[in-house]
């Protein structure tokens, strides 16, 4: 998998807090560390860190972002 994005960060969530009490599609349970989530976004806490890219969006401004996930086999 290849991820191309205009965003500055891609946090990873691995399902460390999932447990068998959560039900998903067709009643399947979610197991501990049974998930993978990659979300492109600005750096967390950007608004409070001067060294991070600016995240301020003023009235009338437009925010645009693009992320492409490319899957291939060799």
ZIDALIN-V731666 format. One line per field, one symbol per residue. ss: DSSP state (H for helix, E for strand, C for the rest). phi: phi as a letter, one per 20 degrees, with the letter a starting at -180 (. if undefined). A space follows every 50 residues. Layout:
# ZIDALIN-V731666
ss=???
phi=???
This chain:
# ZIDALIN-V731666
ss=CEEEECCCEEEEECCCCCCCCCECHHHCECCCCCCCEEEEECCCCHHHCC CCCCCCCCCCCCCCCCEEEECCCC
phi=.ccdbeeebbfdcdmfdfbfeeddglmfeeeglecbccceafggmgfdcf eegfdfdegnfddcbcccdddbcd
